[in-house]
Amino acid sequence: MPRLSHKICLITGAAQGIGLATAETFAREGATVIVADLKPEPVADAVHRCQALGATAEGQVLDVTDRDAVERVVAEVLARHGRIDVLVNNAGITQDARLQKMTLAQFDRVIDVNLRGVFHCAQLVADAMVKQGHGVILNASSVVGIYGNYGQTNYAASKFGVIGFTKTWARELGPKGVRVNAVAPGFIETPILGTIPDKVIGEMKHRVPLGRLGRPEEVASVYAFLASDDASYVNGAVIEVSGGMSV
């Protein structure tokens, strides 16, 4: 039997990259997938791709920084399905600059999406999950959130913060049947790398013992495991999916 059969799964940032791969992986695993992202056309395309895999899938246009919008989406999903079994807080952005060059707008925007957005979504599903007596919250961190990275003050801070959220919520919600974990990807082949020169990509690969970048579906498979009952005793974990780059 597919590992996520009958589970209602809300995934943010689900129209491209790791989020889309996660939506498709969850679809293959039998989940009802709610695709949430910023733009209507990519959301509709992602929904179609999940449906083509045989899954029930729905789309929600959502800016995770908009508290009222998150509240509306959560309420609509609960009204339609009666519960939310899994939340994947995948939505995230980068706006890189060295400390001395970073603008307040760059800093604030990344923190708003990557940290405040995660807070909004988790807080607004938590009551429903506690009432259900079960649920899974999965947060997107990064190896940058463990080790830092040149030119990514804002991104590193947000991803360190997500780890703090994960550890704290695992303690708070675990006794109520809700598991909270984080995934920390390394260098993954996604559109976010599209502007990086080939020379830099080569250097990135050199830092990874496996000698290559990761694929979005390799991160998605870890999310699927954590969302499933196979991970029923995994709580408060931060799992690196980095090809060993931190070794």
Secondary structure, 3 states (H helix, E strand, C coil): CCCCCCCEEEEECCCCHHHHHHHHHHHHCCCEEEEEECCHHHHHHHHHHHHHCCCCEEEEECCCCCHHHHHHHHHHHHHHHCCCCEEEECCCCCCCECCCCCCHHHHHHHHHHHHHHHHHHHHHHHHHHHHHCCEEEEEECCCHHHHCCCCEHHHHHHHHHHHHHHHHHHHHHHHHCEEEEEEEECCECCHHHCCCCHHHHHHHHHCCCCCCCECHHHHHHHHHHHHCHHHCCCCCCEEEECCCCCC
